[in-house]
Amino acid sequence: MELPINNSEINTNNNQSQPSKNLAYLLLVVLIILIIGVIWVIASNKSKPTTVTISKTVQLKPAVVSLTSNGFVPKTLSIKLNQSVIWTNNSSAIHLVATDPYPVDNGIKGFKSGNLNPNDTYSFVFSKTGTYTYHDDLNPYNFKGVIVVKN
């Protein structure tokens, strides 16, 4: 004997699989959009030219001036632009290196050593071309020097 089948009692699972199909389609669309976006970013970066700038910084050795009991050695010094000069007090007296004119010392801003005891040093970088005169503030009429700055 066969029982009559009621269609309303049969579960076909069509309603349960529909949301999972929709989710799968949505994930597929999102994945395709992501792939297209990645390809677009890579392609747009390749079309831009890359510029590489190489700069060469040359470190200039400092020039040296000795302070002696007889004055500056050398009295005249030629250096390159942005090169530093180091004054070393090689005498037993105190010296003070300063830009001309004496006594205002305002020829080059910042070019004034302060007191240099024996063996002390003072360094200054010349950032403009030109000829610069300087002196020892403690013996300004006898101790004079010249720095010539060239390109």
Secondary structure, DSSP 8 states (H G I E B T S, - for coil): ------GGG---SHHHHHHHHHHHHHHHHHHHHHHHHHHHHHHHHHHS--------------EEEEEETTEEESSEEEEETTEEEEEEE-SSS-B-EEESSTTT--SSTT-B---B-TT-EEEEEE-S-EEEEEEETTSTTT-EEEEEEE-
